[in-house]
Amino acid sequence: MKELLKSFEKYREYRCVSCGCPMELKKMDITYLGSVFSVDLPACPSCGMAFVPEELATGKMLEVEKILEDK
Ligand SMILES: [Zn+2]
């Protein structure tokens, strides 16, 4: 999961679209390819809104696929 976490680090500087607060990385469970992963996603500490990185939204989770294949 190390590389996956690193890829989300760049979103740490994003700001919440609704209240403008700086995002904080928060541990969340995502489901991908039938497996559940715990990843740190950027979320607003004020209103709780999570930012879904483009990699997740578009399903281009190559790193996750790689992890699955390694199992
Ligand atoms: Zn917010």
PDB file of the backbone (N, CA, C, O) and the ligand in Angstrom, with CONECT records:
HET     ZN  A 101       1
ATOM      1  N   MET A   1       0.820  -1.207   0.000  1.00  0.00           N
ATOM      2  CA  MET A   1       0.000   0.000   0.000  1.00  0.00           C
ATOM      3  C   MET A   1       0.852   1.255   0.000  1.00  0.00           C
ATOM      4  O   MET A   1       0.327   2.357  -0.156  1.00  0.00           O
ATOM      5  N   LYS A   2       2.135   1.110   0.169  1.00  0.00           N
ATOM      6  CA  LYS A   2       2.989   2.278   0.342  1.00  0.00           C
ATOM      7  C   LYS A   2       2.926   3.225  -0.861  1.00  0.00           C
ATOM      8  O   LYS A   2       2.795   4.438  -0.691  1.00  0.00           O
ATOM      9  N   GLU A   3       3.020   2.675  -2.068  1.00  0.00           N
ATOM     10  CA  GLU A   3       2.996   3.512  -3.262  1.00  0.00           C
ATOM     11  C   GLU A   3       1.631   4.166  -3.452  1.00  0.00           C
ATOM     12  O   GLU A   3       1.534   5.299  -3.924  1.00  0.00           O
ATOM     13  N   LEU A   4       0.593   3.450  -3.085  1.00  0.00           N
ATOM     14  CA  LEU A   4      -0.753   3.986  -3.205  1.00  0.00           C
ATOM     15  C   LEU A   4      -0.916   5.194  -2.291  1.00  0.00           C
ATOM     16  O   LEU A   4      -1.466   6.220  -2.690  1.00  0.00           O
ATOM     17  N   LEU A   5      -0.437   5.057  -1.073  1.00  0.00           N
ATOM     18  CA  LEU A   5      -0.539   6.166  -0.137  1.00  0.00           C
ATOM     19  C   LEU A   5       0.232   7.373  -0.649  1.00  0.00           C
ATOM     20  O   LEU A   5      -0.221   8.512  -0.536  1.00  0.00           O
ATOM     21  N   LYS A   6       1.385   7.109  -1.205  1.00  0.00           N
ATOM     22  CA  LYS A   6       2.232   8.192  -1.682  1.00  0.00           C
ATOM     23  C   LYS A   6       1.538   8.954  -2.815  1.00  0.00           C
ATOM     24  O   LYS A   6       1.692  10.169  -2.944  1.00  0.00           O
ATOM     25  N   SER A   7       0.774   8.226  -3.629  1.00  0.00           N
ATOM     26  CA  SER A   7       0.134   8.872  -4.762  1.00  0.00           C
ATOM     27  C   SER A   7      -0.967   9.831  -4.322  1.00  0.00           C
ATOM     28  O   SER A   7      -1.353  10.718  -5.083  1.00  0.00           O
ATOM     29  N   PHE A   8      -1.474   9.666  -3.110  1.00  0.00           N
ATOM     30  CA  PHE A   8      -2.520  10.557  -2.620  1.00  0.00           C
ATOM     31  C   PHE A   8      -1.952  11.729  -1.829  1.00  0.00           C
ATOM     32  O   PHE A   8      -2.672  12.668  -1.490  1.00  0.00           O
ATOM     33  N   GLU A   9      -0.666  11.666  -1.539  1.00  0.00           N
ATOM     34  CA  GLU A   9      -0.037  12.740  -0.777  1.00  0.00           C
ATOM     35  C   GLU A   9      -0.192  14.092  -1.475  1.00  0.00           C
ATOM     36  O   GLU A   9      -0.293  15.133  -0.826  1.00  0.00           O
ATOM     37  N   LYS A  10      -0.208  14.057  -2.822  1.00  0.00           N
ATOM     38  CA  LYS A  10      -0.268  15.305  -3.574  1.00  0.00           C
ATOM     39  C   LYS A  10      -1.597  16.028  -3.383  1.00  0.00           C
ATOM     40  O   LYS A  10      -1.709  17.219  -3.672  1.00  0.00           O
ATOM     41  N   TYR A  11      -2.604  15.303  -2.895  1.00  0.00           N
ATOM     42  CA  TYR A  11      -3.905  15.936  -2.703  1.00  0.00           C
ATOM     43  C   TYR A  11      -4.024  16.585  -1.328  1.00  0.00           C
ATOM     44  O   TYR A  11      -5.042  17.199  -1.007  1.00  0.00           O
ATOM     45  N   ARG A  12      -3.000  16.447  -0.541  1.00  0.00           N
ATOM     46  CA  ARG A  12      -3.037  16.988   0.810  1.00  0.00           C
ATOM     47  C   ARG A  12      -3.222  18.513   0.787  1.00  0.00           C
ATOM     48  O   ARG A  12      -3.795  19.087   1.712  1.00  0.00           O
ATOM     49  N   GLU A  13      -2.736  19.155  -0.269  1.00  0.00           N
ATOM     50  CA  GLU A  13      -2.817  20.616  -0.326  1.00  0.00           C
ATOM     51  C   GLU A  13      -4.126  21.109  -0.936  1.00  0.00           C
ATOM     52  O   GLU A  13      -4.345  22.315  -1.046  1.00  0.00           O
ATOM     53  N   TYR A  14      -4.987  20.190  -1.327  1.00  0.00           N
ATOM     54  CA  TYR A  14      -6.278  20.599  -1.872  1.00  0.00           C
ATOM     55  C   TYR A  14      -7.141  21.227  -0.784  1.00  0.00           C
ATOM     56  O   TYR A  14      -6.989  20.944   0.405  1.00  0.00           O
ATOM     57  N   ARG A  15      -8.052  22.090  -1.231  1.00  0.00           N
ATOM     58  CA  ARG A  15      -8.977  22.688  -0.282  1.00  0.00           C
ATOM     59  C   ARG A  15     -10.394  22.221  -0.559  1.00  0.00           C
ATOM     60  O   ARG A  15     -10.763  21.940  -1.699  1.00  0.00           O
ATOM     61  N   CYS A  16     -11.180  22.143   0.506  1.00  0.00           N
ATOM     62  CA  CYS A  16     -12.567  21.713   0.391  1.00  0.00           C
ATOM     63  C   CYS A  16     -13.322  22.670  -0.525  1.00  0.00           C
ATOM     64  O   CYS A  16     -13.214  23.888  -0.380  1.00  0.00           O
ATOM     65  N   VAL A  17     -14.090  22.118  -1.471  1.00  0.00           N
ATOM     66  CA  VAL A  17     -14.815  22.968  -2.415  1.00  0.00           C
ATOM     67  C   VAL A  17     -15.983  23.686  -1.747  1.00  0.00           C
ATOM     68  O   VAL A  17     -16.408  24.738  -2.226  1.00  0.00           O
ATOM     69  N   SER A  18     -16.504  23.147  -0.664  1.00  0.00           N
ATOM     70  CA  SER A  18     -17.685  23.761  -0.064  1.00  0.00           C
ATOM     71  C   SER A  18     -17.335  24.764   1.022  1.00  0.00           C
ATOM     72  O   SER A  18     -18.041  25.762   1.165  1.00  0.00           O
ATOM     73  N   CYS A  19     -16.268  24.543   1.800  1.00  0.00           N
ATOM     74  CA  CYS A  19     -15.973  25.497   2.881  1.00  0.00           C
ATOM     75  C   CYS A  19     -14.549  26.033   2.826  1.00  0.00           C
ATOM     76  O   CYS A  19     -14.197  26.909   3.615  1.00  0.00           O
ATOM     77  N   GLY A  20     -13.731  25.535   1.923  1.00  0.00           N
ATOM     78  CA  GLY A  20     -12.410  26.120   1.733  1.00  0.00           C
ATOM     79  C   GLY A  20     -11.356  25.701   2.738  1.00  0.00           C
ATOM     80  O   GLY A  20     -10.252  26.245   2.731  1.00  0.00           O
ATOM     81  N   CYS A  21     -11.667  24.755   3.595  1.00  0.00           N
ATOM     82  CA  CYS A  21     -10.691  24.286   4.572  1.00  0.00           C
ATOM     83  C   CYS A  21      -9.644  23.408   3.878  1.00  0.00           C
ATOM     84  O   CYS A  21      -9.962  22.694   2.927  1.00  0.00           O
ATOM     85  N   PRO A  22      -8.400  23.461   4.352  1.00  0.00           N
ATOM     86  CA  PRO A  22      -7.391  22.558   3.808  1.00  0.00           C
ATOM     87  C   PRO A  22      -7.756  21.117   4.100  1.00  0.00           C
ATOM     88  O   PRO A  22      -8.217  20.791   5.193  1.00  0.00           O
ATOM     89  N   MET A  23      -7.545  20.255   3.113  1.00  0.00           N
ATOM     90  CA  MET A  23      -7.870  18.848   3.286  1.00  0.00           C
ATOM     91  C   MET A  23      -6.859  18.171   4.205  1.00  0.00           C
ATOM     92  O   MET A  23      -5.688  18.545   4.262  1.00  0.00           O
ATOM     93  N   GLU A  24      -7.346  17.170   4.916  1.00  0.00           N
ATOM     94  CA  GLU A  24      -6.459  16.333   5.716  1.00  0.00           C
ATOM     95  C   GLU A  24      -6.652  14.895   5.274  1.00  0.00           C
ATOM     96  O   GLU A  24      -7.760  14.476   4.938  1.00  0.00           O
ATOM     97  N   LEU A  25      -5.560  14.145   5.280  1.00  0.00           N
ATOM     98  CA  LEU A  25      -5.669  12.743   4.885  1.00  0.00           C
ATOM     99  C   LEU A  25      -6.360  11.960   5.995  1.00  0.00           C
ATOM    100  O   LEU A  25      -5.995  12.045   7.168  1.00  0.00           O
ATOM    101  N   LYS A  26      -7.367  11.200   5.588  1.00  0.00           N
ATOM    102  CA  LYS A  26      -8.154  10.451   6.561  1.00  0.00           C
ATOM    103  C   LYS A  26      -8.289   9.020   6.071  1.00  0.00           C
ATOM    104  O   LYS A  26      -8.504   8.782   4.883  1.00  0.00           O
ATOM    105  N   LYS A  27      -8.165   8.085   6.970  1.00  0.00           N
ATOM    106  CA  LYS A  27      -8.217   6.688   6.565  1.00  0.00           C
ATOM    107  C   LYS A  27      -9.646   6.286   6.211  1.00  0.00           C
ATOM    108  O   LYS A  27     -10.569   6.435   7.011  1.00  0.00           O
ATOM    109  N   MET A  28      -9.804   5.771   4.986  1.00  0.00           N
ATOM    110  CA  MET A  28     -11.125   5.342   4.542  1.00  0.00           C
ATOM    111  C   MET A  28     -11.011   3.997   3.852  1.00  0.00           C
ATOM    112  O   MET A  28      -9.958   3.621   3.337  1.00  0.00           O
ATOM    113  N   ASP A  29     -12.129   3.285   3.859  1.00  0.00           N
ATOM    114  CA  ASP A  29     -12.172   1.994   3.175  1.00  0.00           C
ATOM    115  C   ASP A  29     -12.756   2.180   1.788  1.00  0.00           C
ATOM    116  O   ASP A  29     -13.824   2.771   1.628  1.00  0.00           O
ATOM    117  N   ILE A  30     -12.061   1.680   0.801  1.00  0.00           N
ATOM    118  CA  ILE A  30     -12.594   1.703  -0.552  1.00  0.00           C
ATOM    119  C   ILE A  30     -12.706   0.275  -1.050  1.00  0.00           C
ATOM    120  O   ILE A  30     -11.966  -0.616  -0.633  1.00  0.00           O
ATOM    121  N   THR A  31     -13.647   0.086  -1.948  1.00  0.00           N
ATOM    122  CA  THR A  31     -13.802  -1.237  -2.542  1.00  0.00           C
ATOM    123  C   THR A  31     -13.344  -1.175  -3.988  1.00  0.00           C
ATOM    124  O   THR A  31     -13.813  -0.339  -4.762  1.00  0.00           O
ATOM    125  N   TYR A  32     -12.454  -2.034  -4.339  1.00  0.00           N
ATOM    126  CA  TYR A  32     -11.957  -2.053  -5.702  1.00  0.00           C
ATOM    127  C   TYR A  32     -11.710  -3.490  -6.117  1.00  0.00           C
ATOM    128  O   TYR A  32     -11.033  -4.246  -5.422  1.00  0.00           O
ATOM    129  N   LEU A  33     -12.265  -3.850  -7.250  1.00  0.00           N
ATOM    130  CA  LEU A  33     -12.106  -5.205  -7.771  1.00  0.00           C
ATOM    131  C   LEU A  33     -12.522  -6.254  -6.747  1.00  0.00           C
ATOM    132  O   LEU A  33     -11.928  -7.328  -6.655  1.00  0.00           O
ATOM    133  N   GLY A  34     -13.573  -5.913  -5.968  1.00  0.00           N
ATOM    134  CA  GLY A  34     -14.114  -6.864  -5.025  1.00  0.00           C
ATOM    135  C   GLY A  34     -13.344  -6.997  -3.727  1.00  0.00           C
ATOM    136  O   GLY A  34     -13.693  -7.816  -2.877  1.00  0.00           O
ATOM    137  N   SER A  35     -12.294  -6.195  -3.565  1.00  0.00           N
ATOM    138  CA  SER A  35     -11.537  -6.236  -2.329  1.00  0.00           C
ATOM    139  C   SER A  35     -11.623  -4.881  -1.634  1.00  0.00           C
ATOM    140  O   SER A  35     -11.757  -3.846  -2.287  1.00  0.00           O
ATOM    141  N   VAL A  36     -11.546  -4.898  -0.314  1.00  0.00           N
ATOM    142  CA  VAL A  36     -11.602  -3.654   0.443  1.00  0.00           C
ATOM    143  C   VAL A  36     -10.197  -3.230   0.833  1.00  0.00           C
ATOM    144  O   VAL A  36      -9.414  -4.015   1.369  1.00  0.00           O
ATOM    145  N   PHE A  37      -9.898  -1.971   0.551  1.00  0.00           N
ATOM    146  CA  PHE A  37      -8.588  -1.434   0.899  1.00  0.00           C
ATOM    147  C   PHE A  37      -8.755  -0.256   1.848  1.00  0.00           C
ATOM    148  O   PHE A  37      -9.692   0.532   1.722  1.00  0.00           O
ATOM    149  N   SER A  38      -7.842  -0.147   2.790  1.00  0.00           N
ATOM    150  CA  SER A  38      -7.807   1.040   3.640  1.00  0.00           C
ATOM    151  C   SER A  38      -6.795   1.999   3.068  1.00  0.00           C
ATOM    152  O   SER A  38      -5.606   1.689   2.999  1.00  0.00           O
ATOM    153  N   VAL A  39      -7.258   3.165   2.656  1.00  0.00           N
ATOM    154  CA  VAL A  39      -6.349   4.162   2.093  1.00  0.00           C
ATOM    155  C   VAL A  39      -6.589   5.493   2.784  1.00  0.00           C
ATOM    156  O   VAL A  39      -7.662   5.743   3.332  1.00  0.00           O
ATOM    157  N   ASP A  40      -5.571   6.340   2.748  1.00  0.00           N
ATOM    158  CA  ASP A  40      -5.721   7.684   3.282  1.00  0.00           C
ATOM    159  C   ASP A  40      -6.184   8.600   2.170  1.00  0.00           C
ATOM    160  O   ASP A  40      -5.427   8.901   1.247  1.00  0.00           O
ATOM    161  N   LEU A  41      -7.428   9.044   2.258  1.00  0.00           N
ATOM    162  CA  LEU A  41      -7.970   9.959   1.264  1.00  0.00           C
ATOM    163  C   LEU A  41      -8.088  11.348   1.868  1.00  0.00           C
ATOM    164  O   LEU A  41      -8.298  11.495   3.072  1.00  0.00           O
ATOM    165  N   PRO A  42      -7.952  12.368   1.025  1.00  0.00           N
ATOM    166  CA  PRO A  42      -8.119  13.726   1.543  1.00  0.00           C
ATOM    167  C   PRO A  42      -9.572  13.971   1.932  1.00  0.00           C
ATOM    168  O   PRO A  42     -10.486  13.703   1.151  1.00  0.00           O
ATOM    169  N   ALA A  43      -9.776  14.475   3.131  1.00  0.00           N
ATOM    170  CA  ALA A  43     -11.125  14.781   3.591  1.00  0.00           C
ATOM    171  C   ALA A  43     -11.101  16.102   4.339  1.00  0.00           C
ATOM    172  O   ALA A  43     -10.094  16.471   4.944  1.00  0.00           O
ATOM    173  N   CYS A  44     -12.219  16.807   4.291  1.00  0.00           N
ATOM    174  CA  CYS A  44     -12.316  18.091   4.968  1.00  0.00           C
ATOM    175  C   CYS A  44     -12.536  17.860   6.457  1.00  0.00           C
ATOM    176  O   CYS A  44     -13.488  17.177   6.835  1.00  0.00           O
ATOM    177  N   PRO A  45     -11.675  18.416   7.312  1.00  0.00           N
ATOM    178  CA  PRO A  45     -11.834  18.234   8.756  1.00  0.00           C
ATOM    179  C   PRO A  45     -13.020  19.013   9.293  1.00  0.00           C
ATOM    180  O   PRO A  45     -13.486  18.744  10.400  1.00  0.00           O
ATOM    181  N   SER A  46     -13.515  19.975   8.523  1.00  0.00           N
ATOM    182  CA  SER A  46     -14.610  20.822   8.988  1.00  0.00           C
ATOM    183  C   SER A  46     -15.977  20.232   8.666  1.00  0.00           C
ATOM    184  O   SER A  46     -16.809  20.061   9.558  1.00  0.00           O
ATOM    185  N   CYS A  47     -16.213  19.918   7.377  1.00  0.00           N
ATOM    186  CA  CYS A  47     -17.540  19.415   7.001  1.00  0.00           C
ATOM    187  C   CYS A  47     -17.512  17.921   6.692  1.00  0.00           C
ATOM    188  O   CYS A  47     -18.564  17.317   6.481  1.00  0.00           O
ATOM    189  N   GLY A  48     -16.340  17.327   6.662  1.00  0.00           N
ATOM    190  CA  GLY A  48     -16.248  15.884   6.500  1.00  0.00           C
ATOM    191  C   GLY A  48     -16.328  15.403   5.067  1.00  0.00           C
ATOM    192  O   GLY A  48     -16.341  14.197   4.822  1.00  0.00           O
ATOM    193  N   MET A  49     -16.383  16.326   4.109  1.00  0.00           N
ATOM    194  CA  MET A  49     -16.483  15.908   2.727  1.00  0.00           C
ATOM    195  C   MET A  49     -15.161  15.333   2.231  1.00  0.00           C
ATOM    196  O   MET A  49     -14.103  15.937   2.413  1.00  0.00           O
ATOM    197  N   ALA A  50     -15.231  14.179   1.613  1.00  0.00           N
ATOM    198  CA  ALA A  50     -14.022  13.534   1.123  1.00  0.00           C
ATOM    199  C   ALA A  50     -13.773  13.899  -0.327  1.00  0.00           C
ATOM    200  O   ALA A  50     -14.704  14.010  -1.125  1.00  0.00           O
ATOM    201  N   PHE A  51     -12.522  14.080  -0.652  1.00  0.00           N
ATOM    202  CA  PHE A  51     -12.154  14.320  -2.033  1.00  0.00           C
ATOM    203  C   PHE A  51     -11.762  12.994  -2.657  1.00  0.00           C
ATOM    204  O   PHE A  51     -10.873  12.300  -2.164  1.00  0.00           O
ATOM    205  N   VAL A  52     -12.434  12.650  -3.745  1.00  0.00           N
ATOM    206  CA  VAL A  52     -12.106  11.389  -4.414  1.00  0.00           C
ATOM    207  C   VAL A  52     -11.091  11.673  -5.512  1.00  0.00           C
ATOM    208  O   VAL A  52     -11.402  12.346  -6.496  1.00  0.00           O
ATOM    209  N   PRO A  53      -9.899  11.167  -5.345  1.00  0.00           N
ATOM    210  CA  PRO A  53      -8.860  11.397  -6.347  1.00  0.00           C
ATOM    211  C   PRO A  53      -9.264  10.859  -7.712  1.00  0.00           C
ATOM    212  O   PRO A  53     -10.011   9.887  -7.823  1.00  0.00           O
ATOM    213  N   GLU A  54      -8.760  11.503  -8.727  1.00  0.00           N
ATOM    214  CA  GLU A  54      -9.086  11.125 -10.098  1.00  0.00           C
ATOM    215  C   GLU A  54      -8.796   9.653 -10.364  1.00  0.00           C
ATOM    216  O   GLU A  54      -9.526   8.984 -11.096  1.00  0.00           O
ATOM    217  N   GLU A  55      -7.735   9.167  -9.766  1.00  0.00           N
ATOM    218  CA  GLU A  55      -7.344   7.768  -9.965  1.00  0.00           C
ATOM    219  C   GLU A  55      -8.455   6.820  -9.530  1.00  0.00           C
ATOM    220  O   GLU A  55      -8.688   5.778 -10.142  1.00  0.00           O
ATOM    221  N   LEU A  56      -9.145   7.221  -8.437  1.00  0.00           N
ATOM    222  CA  LEU A  56     -10.231   6.388  -7.938  1.00  0.00           C
ATOM    223  C   LEU A  56     -11.478   6.557  -8.787  1.00  0.00           C
ATOM    224  O   LEU A  56     -12.149   5.584  -9.130  1.00  0.00           O
ATOM    225  N   ALA A  57     -11.779   7.815  -9.122  1.00  0.00           N
ATOM    226  CA  ALA A  57     -13.017   8.105  -9.840  1.00  0.00           C
ATOM    227  C   ALA A  57     -13.029   7.465 -11.226  1.00  0.00           C
ATOM    228  O   ALA A  57     -14.073   7.022 -11.705  1.00  0.00           O
ATOM    229  N   THR A  58     -11.878   7.421 -11.854  1.00  0.00           N
ATOM    230  CA  THR A  58     -11.816   6.886 -13.204  1.00  0.00           C
ATOM    231  C   THR A  58     -11.501   5.401 -13.215  1.00  0.00           C
ATOM    232  O   THR A  58     -11.478   4.775 -14.274  1.00  0.00           O
ATOM    233  N   GLY A  59     -11.262   4.843 -12.054  1.00  0.00           N
ATOM    234  CA  GLY A  59     -10.994   3.418 -11.972  1.00  0.00           C
ATOM    235  C   GLY A  59      -9.599   3.028 -12.427  1.00  0.00           C
ATOM    236  O   GLY A  59      -9.321   1.854 -12.672  1.00  0.00           O
ATOM    237  N   LYS A  60      -8.727   4.013 -12.536  1.00  0.00           N
ATOM    238  CA  LYS A  60      -7.367   3.709 -12.976  1.00  0.00           C
ATOM    239  C   LYS A  60      -6.474   3.417 -11.780  1.00  0.00           C
ATOM    240  O   LYS A  60      -5.473   4.093 -11.542  1.00  0.00           O
ATOM    241  N   MET A  61      -6.858   2.413 -11.054  1.00  0.00           N
ATOM    242  CA  MET A  61      -6.070   2.082  -9.869  1.00  0.00           C
ATOM    243  C   MET A  61      -5.056   1.001 -10.206  1.00  0.00           C
ATOM    244  O   MET A  61      -5.113  -0.116  -9.694  1.00  0.00           O
ATOM    245  N   LEU A  62      -4.139   1.360 -11.069  1.00  0.00           N
ATOM    246  CA  LEU A  62      -3.152   0.381 -11.520  1.00  0.00           C
ATOM    247  C   LEU A  62      -2.335  -0.159 -10.365  1.00  0.00           C
ATOM    248  O   LEU A  62      -1.956  -1.330 -10.334  1.00  0.00           O
ATOM    249  N   GLU A  63      -2.074   0.728  -9.416  1.00  0.00           N
ATOM    250  CA  GLU A  63      -1.271   0.289  -8.273  1.00  0.00           C
ATOM    251  C   GLU A  63      -2.007  -0.753  -7.451  1.00  0.00           C
ATOM    252  O   GLU A  63      -1.417  -1.708  -6.947  1.00  0.00           O
ATOM    253  N   VAL A  64      -3.328  -0.542  -7.328  1.00  0.00           N
ATOM    254  CA  VAL A  64      -4.126  -1.516  -6.585  1.00  0.00           C
ATOM    255  C   VAL A  64      -4.127  -2.852  -7.325  1.00  0.00           C
ATOM    256  O   VAL A  64      -3.990  -3.914  -6.719  1.00  0.00           O
ATOM    257  N   GLU A  65      -4.283  -2.777  -8.637  1.00  0.00           N
ATOM    258  CA  GLU A  65      -4.277  -4.009  -9.417  1.00  0.00           C
ATOM    259  C   GLU A  65      -2.963  -4.758  -9.244  1.00  0.00           C
ATOM    260  O   GLU A  65      -2.919  -5.984  -9.143  1.00  0.00           O
ATOM    261  N   LYS A  66      -1.902  -3.971  -9.214  1.00  0.00           N
ATOM    262  CA  LYS A  66      -0.594  -4.582  -9.055  1.00  0.00           C
ATOM    263  C   LYS A  66      -0.498  -5.312  -7.715  1.00  0.00           C
ATOM    264  O   LYS A  66       0.042  -6.414  -7.625  1.00  0.00           O
ATOM    265  N   ILE A  67      -1.036  -4.668  -6.680  1.00  0.00           N
ATOM    266  CA  ILE A  67      -1.018  -5.278  -5.353  1.00  0.00           C
ATOM    267  C   ILE A  67      -1.811  -6.576  -5.360  1.00  0.00           C
ATOM    268  O   ILE A  67      -1.405  -7.575  -4.766  1.00  0.00           O
ATOM    269  N   LEU A  68      -2.957  -6.540  -6.047  1.00  0.00           N
ATOM    270  CA  LEU A  68      -3.793  -7.742  -6.106  1.00  0.00           C
ATOM    271  C   LEU A  68      -3.066  -8.890  -6.800  1.00  0.00           C
ATOM    272  O   LEU A  68      -3.137 -10.044  -6.376  1.00  0.00           O
ATOM    273  N   GLU A  69      -2.367  -8.541  -7.878  1.00  0.00           N
ATOM    274  CA  GLU A  69      -1.667  -9.580  -8.626  1.00  0.00           C
ATOM    275  C   GLU A  69      -0.537 -10.200  -7.818  1.00  0.00           C
ATOM    276  O   GLU A  69      -0.211 -11.377  -7.971  1.00  0.00           O
ATOM    277  N   ASP A  70       0.056  -9.376  -6.952  1.00  0.00           N
ATOM    278  CA  ASP A  70       1.186  -9.864  -6.165  1.00  0.00           C
ATOM    279  C   ASP A  70       0.770 -10.853  -5.088  1.00  0.00           C
ATOM    280  O   ASP A  70       1.598 -11.595  -4.560  1.00  0.00           O
ATOM    281  N   LYS A  71      -0.531 -10.859  -4.763  1.00  0.00           N
ATOM    282  CA  LYS A  71      -0.986 -11.724  -3.683  1.00  0.00           C
ATOM    283  C   LYS A  71      -0.835 -13.194  -4.019  1.00  0.00           C
ATOM    284  O   LYS A  71      -1.177 -14.052  -3.204  1.00  0.00           O
TER     285      LYS A  71
HETATM  286 ZN    ZN A 101     -15.427  21.428   4.055  1.00  0.00          ZN2+
END
